[in-house]
C-alpha cells in the first residue's frame, strides 16, 4: 500500500473515531451524522497531504510536525465554520494530525523514485 | 663438541622455519600455529606488501583450492599457493591487521556491534556453504575484527581438522549444521550479561545436540537474529505475554505517546466541559 493510501485509510478511520467521540457531548448528539462525515473527510484530507509529504520527505519528526500542523489547520477551518467549540475541535485535530503524520512515515511503500523509472530516463535522454 | 641448550634450541627453531629462498617472499616472524600448519608474516618483495604465509608439513590440502575460490569480504583472500624449496606446501594470503574476536570483546562493544560481527561471520559461513565448503573449526580465535570494523573468518578447516572441542558439534560426521552449532556457541560467547532471552534462545536452538532440531541453514539463523534486531518476535522463542507487550511498547513508543496525548486531550476537554 502506498503512503498516500495509508494516509487516506488511517485519516478516514481516525477521523471517524474522533467524530464519534462527539456522542459524549449531549448537545452535539443530534448532529452526529454530519460531524462523523465532516470529521472523516477532514481526516482523509490530512492523511492525503501527510501521505504525499511522506513520499517526498522521510523523517518521523517532520512527518509528525507536518501532520499535526495540517490537522490544526483543517480543524481551525472546521471550527471557523462552526464559529464555536474552537478548543474541542482544534486540540484533538492537532494531535490526531500528528498520529496520521507518524503513520504515513512509518507504514506504506514510498513508491518508485522518479529517477529510476525507465520513462523518466528516456525523457532525460531526449 | 657439545652444544649448549640455547644453541640447540636456536637450531631447532631455524630448522623448523620454512625455506623461502628463490621465492618472492621474505620471512618476518611466526604469527600463529595450528594443527595443520604454521602461519608466518612475510614480505612479498615483488609487490612490496606484507602477506601471511601458511605453511603445511604435508601436501597442499585439496580444500585449500576450494577456499581460494571463496571471494567474499569476510573471507581472507588467498593470493598464491605452491611448494617451497624444502618441499613443504604453502599458500600466501592477505595479512589481516586487526584484533581476535575474544580480545575485541574485552573492549565491551555494544550489543548491536557484537551482533554485527556475528552477522558478518554468519554471512561468510552461508556463502561458503552455498559453495560446498564447511568451516569445521569456527571459534572466537578464528574471527578477526579489522581496524575499520571489517570482519574476517580465518582458518577454514580441512578434513584433517577435528574442530576445537568446546565449539565442536556432538555428531561424528560434520556437515553444514555443525557450523551452525559453532555459530550458536559463538553467539552465546559474544552476548553480554545479562543475555537477552530471545538471543539466548537463538543460540540454544543453533546448539541443539540433535542436528535436526537446529536451524537447518545459516540464513535461517541470520533471519532470526535480524528479527531480534528489528524488534520482532524470534522463531526460536515463544515469548511470554508481558515480553510481547514490552516489545510492542518499545517498537511503537512514539505512536503510544501520540495516542496517549490524544486520550489526555479528550479527557481534559471532557472534564473542563463538566466543571
Interface residues (C-beta under 8 A of the other chain):
Chain A: X21 X24 X25 X60 X64 X87 X88 X91 X92 X95 X96 X98 X99 X102 X103 X106
Chain B: X254 X255 X258 X259 X261 X262 X265 X266 X269 X270 X273
